[in-house]
Amino acid sequence: MANIGKAPCHEGVILSDLADRSATGRQSWALAAAILGSSMAFIDATVVNVALPALHSALHATISEMQWVMECYSLSLVLPLTGGSLV
């Protein structure tokens, strides 16, 4: 308990701090890429929602068929993002 507040004097502690900083830079890029990918999925889903009335009239589809269109399109965007996060 007497060491609380003292600066690290061990070389290993100082070097591990430098290694943590370089890893933080890579994690920031990964976070930015994940946010960008999620944003693109949201924007694409919005575009499909706007196009649904035109698809409905052009294809003479039922409401349940249009829901299938939206769900399939959303899954095609979400599954690659999920798979990429697992790698």
TORPA-4810 file (N, C-alpha, C, O; in nm, 3 decimals):
<nodes>
NODE_1_0.081_-0.119_0.000_0.000_0.000_0.000_0.085_0.126_0.000_0.036_0.234_-0.034_M
NODE_2_0.212_0.113_0.038_0.298_0.231_0.045_0.340_0.279_-0.093_0.387_0.392_-0.106_A
NODE_3_0.323_0.196_-0.200_0.366_0.234_-0.334_0.259_0.310_-0.414_0.283_0.345_-0.529_N
NODE_4_0.145_0.334_-0.357_0.038_0.404_-0.429_0.080_0.548_-0.456_0.123_0.620_-0.366_I
NODE_5_0.067_0.588_-0.583_0.100_0.724_-0.620_0.245_0.745_-0.663_0.280_0.853_-0.710_G
NODE_6_0.330_0.643_-0.648_0.469_0.657_-0.690_0.482_0.626_-0.839_0.407_0.544_-0.892_K
NODE_7_0.576_0.692_-0.904_0.601_0.669_-1.046_0.666_0.532_-1.065_0.741_0.487_-0.978_A
NODE_8_0.639_0.464_-1.179_0.702_0.334_-1.202_0.852_0.352_-1.225_0.895_0.443_-1.296_P
NODE_9_0.928_0.266_-1.163_1.073_0.276_-1.179_1.130_0.151_-1.245_1.251_0.141_-1.262_C
NODE_10_1.046_0.060_-1.282_1.090_-0.063_-1.345_1.086_-0.047_-1.496_0.985_-0.001_-1.550_H
NODE_11_1.192_-0.083_-1.565_1.201_-0.065_-1.710_1.091_-0.143_-1.783_1.039_-0.095_-1.884_E
NODE_12_1.057_-0.260_-1.734_0.952_-0.340_-1.797_0.817_-0.270_-1.795_0.740_-0.280_-1.891_G
NODE_13_0.788_-0.199_-1.687_0.661_-0.127_-1.678_0.659_-0.013_-1.778_0.557_0.011_-1.843_V
NODE_14_0.769_0.056_-1.793_0.776_0.168_-1.888_0.764_0.117_-2.031_0.691_0.177_-2.111_I
NODE_15_0.832_0.008_-2.065_0.825_-0.046_-2.200_0.687_-0.102_-2.231_0.639_-0.091_-2.344_L
NODE_16_0.622_-0.162_-2.134_0.488_-0.215_-2.158_0.389_-0.102_-2.185_0.293_-0.120_-2.260_S
NODE_17_0.411_0.014_-2.124_0.326_0.130_-2.150_0.340_0.176_-2.295_0.241_0.213_-2.357_D
NODE_18_0.462_0.173_-2.348_0.484_0.211_-2.488_0.418_0.111_-2.582_0.365_0.151_-2.686_L
NODE_19_0.421_-0.016_-2.549_0.357_-0.117_-2.632_0.206_-0.100_-2.631_0.140_-0.120_-2.733_A
NODE_20_0.150_-0.063_-2.516_0.006_-0.041_-2.507_-0.038_0.077_-2.593_-0.147_0.074_-2.651_D
NODE_21_0.045_0.179_-2.603_0.009_0.296_-2.685_0.003_0.260_-2.832_-0.085_0.309_-2.903_R
NODE_22_0.096_0.175_-2.882_0.092_0.138_-3.023_-0.027_0.048_-3.052_-0.084_0.054_-3.161_S
NODE_23_-0.065_-0.035_-2.958_-0.183_-0.120_-2.977_-0.310_-0.036_-2.977_-0.406_-0.069_-3.047_A
NODE_24_-0.312_0.072_-2.902_-0.429_0.159_-2.897_-0.453_0.224_-3.032_-0.569_0.245_-3.070_T
NODE_25_-0.348_0.257_-3.104_-0.363_0.316_-3.237_-0.429_0.219_-3.334_-0.514_0.259_-3.413_G
NODE_26_-0.390_0.092_-3.328_-0.451_-0.009_-3.414_-0.595_-0.033_-3.376_-0.680_-0.054_-3.463_R
NODE_27_-0.624_-0.032_-3.247_-0.761_-0.052_-3.202_-0.850_0.064_-3.245_-0.968_0.044_-3.275_Q
NODE_28_-0.794_0.184_-3.249_-0.872_0.299_-3.293_-0.912_0.285_-3.440_-1.025_0.317_-3.477_S
NODE_29_-0.818_0.238_-3.524_-0.850_0.217_-3.665_-0.955_0.108_-3.682_-1.044_0.120_-3.766_W
NODE_30_-0.945_0.003_-3.603_-1.045_-0.105_-3.611_-1.182_-0.054_-3.567_-1.283_-0.090_-3.628_A
NODE_31_-1.186_0.027_-3.464_-1.312_0.084_-3.419_-1.372_0.176_-3.525_-1.492_0.173_-3.550_L
NODE_32_-1.288_0.258_-3.586_-1.336_0.348_-3.691_-1.391_0.269_-3.810_-1.493_0.307_-3.868_A
NODE_33_-1.325_0.160_-3.847_-1.373_0.077_-3.958_-1.505_0.011_-3.924_-1.593_0.001_-4.010_A
NODE_34_-1.521_-0.034_-3.801_-1.647_-0.096_-3.759_-1.761_0.005_-3.757_-1.873_-0.027_-3.798_A
NODE_35_-1.734_0.125_-3.712_-1.836_0.229_-3.711_-1.875_0.267_-3.853_-1.993_0.287_-3.881_I
NODE_36_-1.777_0.278_-3.942_-1.805_0.311_-4.081_-1.888_0.202_-4.147_-1.982_0.231_-4.221_L
NODE_37_-1.854_0.077_-4.122_-1.930_-0.035_-4.179_-2.073_-0.038_-4.128_-2.166_-0.062_-4.205_G
NODE_38_-2.091_-0.016_-4.000_-2.226_-0.014_-3.943_-2.306_0.104_-3.998_-2.426_0.090_-4.024_S
NODE_39_-2.242_0.216_-4.016_-2.311_0.332_-4.073_-2.355_0.305_-4.215_-2.465_0.344_-4.255_S
NODE_40_-2.270_0.240_-4.292_-2.306_0.208_-4.430_-2.424_0.110_-4.433_-2.511_0.123_-4.519_M
NODE_41_-2.428_0.015_-4.343_-2.541_-0.078_-4.336_-2.670_-0.003_-4.304_-2.774_-0.033_-4.362_A
NODE_42_-2.664_0.092_-4.214_-2.781_0.171_-4.179_-2.828_0.255_-4.297_-2.948_0.260_-4.325_F
NODE_43_-2.736_0.318_-4.367_-2.772_0.401_-4.483_-2.831_0.315_-4.593_-2.931_0.353_-4.655_I
NODE_44_-2.772_0.198_-4.619_-2.826_0.109_-4.722_-2.966_0.061_-4.687_-3.052_0.053_-4.775_D
NODE_45_-2.990_0.029_-4.562_-3.124_-0.014_-4.521_-3.224_0.099_-4.538_-3.339_0.074_-4.575_A
NODE_46_-3.183_0.221_-4.513_-3.271_0.336_-4.533_-3.306_0.352_-4.680_-3.421_0.382_-4.713_T
NODE_47_-3.209_0.333_-4.768_-3.234_0.344_-4.912_-3.335_0.238_-4.956_-3.424_0.268_-5.036_V
NODE_48_-3.322_0.117_-4.907_-3.416_0.011_-4.944_-3.556_0.043_-4.890_-3.655_0.018_-4.959_V
NODE_49_-3.565_0.097_-4.770_-3.696_0.136_-4.716_-3.762_0.242_-4.803_-3.884_0.239_-4.823_N
NODE_50_-3.685_0.335_-4.854_-3.741_0.438_-4.940_-3.786_0.377_-5.074_-3.886_0.422_-5.131_V
NODE_51_-3.714_0.277_-5.122_-3.747_0.215_-5.251_-3.858_0.112_-5.243_-3.907_0.067_-5.347_A
NODE_52_-3.898_0.071_-5.124_-3.999_-0.034_-5.111_-4.132_-0.002_-5.180_-4.188_-0.092_-5.244_L
NODE_53_-4.186_0.118_-5.172_-4.311_0.144_-5.245_-4.298_0.125_-5.396_-4.389_0.074_-5.461_P
NODE_54_-4.186_0.167_-5.452_-4.165_0.148_-5.596_-4.150_0.000_-5.630_-4.202_-0.046_-5.732_A
NODE_55_-4.080_-0.074_-5.547_-4.068_-0.218_-5.568_-4.204_-0.286_-5.556_-4.235_-0.378_-5.632_L
NODE_56_-4.282_-0.241_-5.461_-4.414_-0.299_-5.438_-4.504_-0.283_-5.561_-4.572_-0.377_-5.602_H
NODE_57_-4.503_-0.165_-5.618_-4.589_-0.143_-5.735_-4.533_-0.208_-5.860_-4.610_-0.256_-5.944_S
NODE_58_-4.403_-0.212_-5.875_-4.343_-0.271_-5.996_-4.353_-0.423_-5.997_-4.372_-0.484_-6.102_A
NODE_59_-4.340_-0.485_-5.882_-4.341_-0.632_-5.874_-4.478_-0.689_-5.838_-4.498_-0.810_-5.841_L
NODE_60_-4.573_-0.601_-5.805_-4.706_-0.645_-5.762_-4.695_-0.748_-5.648_-4.758_-0.853_-5.651_H
NODE_61_-4.614_-0.713_-5.550_-4.586_-0.804_-5.439_-4.678_-0.774_-5.321_-4.733_-0.665_-5.309_A
NODE_62_-4.692_-0.874_-5.236_-4.770_-0.855_-5.114_-4.681_-0.790_-5.008_-4.560_-0.776_-5.025_T
NODE_63_-4.745_-0.750_-4.899_-4.671_-0.687_-4.790_-4.570_-0.784_-4.729_-4.457_-0.745_-4.698_I
NODE_64_-4.609_-0.910_-4.713_-4.516_-1.008_-4.655_-4.397_-1.032_-4.748_-4.285_-1.053_-4.701_S
NODE_65_-4.419_-1.030_-4.878_-4.307_-1.045_-4.971_-4.213_-0.926_-4.966_-4.091_-0.941_-4.980_E
NODE_66_-4.268_-0.808_-4.945_-4.182_-0.689_-4.932_-4.102_-0.694_-4.802_-3.988_-0.648_-4.795_M
NODE_67_-4.164_-0.750_-4.699_-4.091_-0.766_-4.573_-3.975_-0.864_-4.591_-3.867_-0.843_-4.536_Q
NODE_68_-3.997_-0.970_-4.669_-3.889_-1.064_-4.698_-3.776_-0.995_-4.774_-3.658_-1.022_-4.748_W
NODE_69_-3.811_-0.909_-4.866_-3.707_-0.834_-4.941_-3.621_-0.754_-4.845_-3.499_-0.757_-4.852_V
NODE_70_-3.688_-0.682_-4.754_-3.614_-0.598_-4.659_-3.528_-0.681_-4.565_-3.413_-0.646_-4.539_M
NODE_71_-3.582_-0.791_-4.515_-3.507_-0.875_-4.422_-3.387_-0.941_-4.489_-3.279_-0.947_-4.431_E
NODE_72_-3.405_-0.989_-4.610_-3.294_-1.052_-4.682_-3.184_-0.952_-4.713_-3.065_-0.983_-4.702_C
NODE_73_-3.223_-0.832_-4.750_-3.124_-0.729_-4.778_-3.048_-0.691_-4.651_-2.927_-0.674_-4.654_Y
NODE_74_-3.119_-0.679_-4.540_-3.053_-0.645_-4.414_-2.957_-0.756_-4.370_-2.848_-0.727_-4.321_S
NODE_75_-2.998_-0.880_-4.387_-2.909_-0.991_-4.350_-2.784_-0.994_-4.437_-2.675_-1.027_-4.390_L
NODE_76_-2.799_-0.959_-4.564_-2.682_-0.959_-4.652_-2.583_-0.851_-4.611_-2.465_-0.860_-4.645_S
NODE_77_-2.628_-0.749_-4.541_-2.537_-0.645_-4.493_-2.481_-0.675_-4.355_-2.366_-0.642_-4.326_L
NODE_78_-2.560_-0.739_-4.270_-2.519_-0.761_-4.132_-2.425_-0.880_-4.119_-2.331_-0.875_-4.040_V
NODE_79_-2.447_-0.985_-4.194_-2.365_-1.105_-4.179_-2.217_-1.082_-4.210_-2.133_-1.133_-4.137_L
NODE_80_-2.180_-1.008_-4.316_-2.037_-0.980_-4.336_-1.975_-0.898_-4.222_-1.859_-0.918_-4.186_P
NODE_81_-2.054_-0.805_-4.166_-2.001_-0.727_-4.053_-1.977_-0.816_-3.932_-1.875_-0.803_-3.863_L
NODE_82_-2.070_-0.906_-3.906_-2.054_-0.999_-3.794_-1.937_-1.093_-3.817_-1.857_-1.117_-3.726_T
NODE_83_-1.927_-1.145_-3.937_-1.815_-1.235_-3.969_-1.681_-1.165_-3.959_-1.583_-1.224_-3.914_G
NODE_84_-1.676_-1.039_-4.002_-1.552_-0.963_-3.992_-1.511_-0.936_-3.849_-1.392_-0.930_-3.818_G
NODE_85_-1.608_-0.920_-3.761_-1.574_-0.894_-3.620_-1.525_-1.021_-3.551_-1.454_-1.014_-3.450_S
NODE_86_-1.563_-1.138_-3.604_-1.520_-1.264_-3.543_-1.377_-1.301_-3.583_-1.314_-1.383_-3.515_L
NODE_87_-1.326_-1.244_-3.689_-1.192_-1.280_-3.738_-1.085_-1.224_-3.651_-0.967_-1.245_-3.677_V
</nodes>
